[in-house]
Amino acid sequence: MKHYHIVSRISIYLLSIVMIIFGIFHFLNPHDLLVYVPASLPGGIVWAYFVGAAFILVGIAFITNNFVKLAGYLLAALLFVFIITIHLPNYLNAGDKEMQSMALINLLKDTAIMGFAMHIAAGAYSQHLHLENSD
């Protein structure tokens, strides 16, 4: 079981790094992401910063192994909202094949990350790496 715990933690650290990078991107390029915020949603650019902060906090929670269950389920919920409100409508209403392909890729990416986040959250009770108790 030692090998499983190490590989599991490395996988979580990789996702954490990706989430932190996504979060930083949201802070560095908020105007590029503004086109994804529905016009009916008040706040505009604030949502780009909010999502960036959420991604960074999730990455930190996973790395530090604190609030893992909460962070994992909140990330999954956030990504589900993105899939339903952004990626699926973009896929269904894309004007050309290239835009439709990009929307599908984003939909699948967020679905995969959502699944991994739920997996991490579901197993959060055993997230601490205790190799001395392993097989």
ABEGO torsion letter per residue (X at the ends): XAAAAAAAAAAAAAAAAAAAAAAAAAAABAAAAAAABBAABBGEAAAAAAAAAAAAAAAAAAAAGBGAAAAAAAAAAAAAAAAAAAAAAAAAABABAAAAAAAAAAAAAAAAAAAAAAAAAAAAAAABBBAAABX
